[in-house]
């Protein structure tokens, strides 16, 4: 399966959680927290479809390869799954967490990326904010 098809049907949210300070930060590149590309316009959340989506590890490896990020620094969070409906078909959203002690700024700077807390991401599209709230609740909500 071509990587471009895989990346059209999937997006990743990358975050880093510092358990010492309880700081949760999300990777934002340009004006989106969706990687490798922003969501299409008119996307909305839907219930999980009955069909199985793509393998999350395949999606993660494709995005890490595209961004040239060391795979040993990050892991998938199996506790998060979301689906969106778009004009071109469903998109599955996955969560990946950096496992480094500190947020690896050097890994995302080459892509004009930054780590931001949710409080500094209020201008994102409504759908992205809703997804970030779900991640926030998952990680900090217990």
LINHUGI-V428243 format. One record per backbone hydrogen bond with DSSP energy under -1.0 kcal/mol. CO is the residue of the C=O (numbers start at 0). NH is the residue of the N-H. If there is no record, write none. Layout:
# LINHUGI-V428243
CO&NH, CO&NH
This chain:
# LINHUGI-V428243
1&5, 2&6, 3&7, 4&8, 8&91, 10&93, 11&34, 12&95, 13&26, 14&97, 15&24, 17&21, 17&22, 22&17, 24&15, 25&115, 27&113, 28&31, 31&28, 34&11, 43&84, 54&58, 55&59, 56&60, 57&61, 58&62, 59&63, 60&64, 61&65, 62&66, 63&68, 69&72, 70&73, 72&98, 74&96, 76&79, 81&92, 82&45, 83&90, 84&43, 85&88, 90&83, 91&10, 92&81, 93&12, 94&76, 95&14, 96&74, 102&104, 103&106, 104&107, 104&108, 107&110, 107&112, 108&111, 113&27, 115&25, 116&119, 117&120, 120&123, 124&128, 125&129, 126&130, 127&131, 128&132, 129&133, 130&134, 131&135, 132&136, 133&137, 134&138, 135&139, 136&140
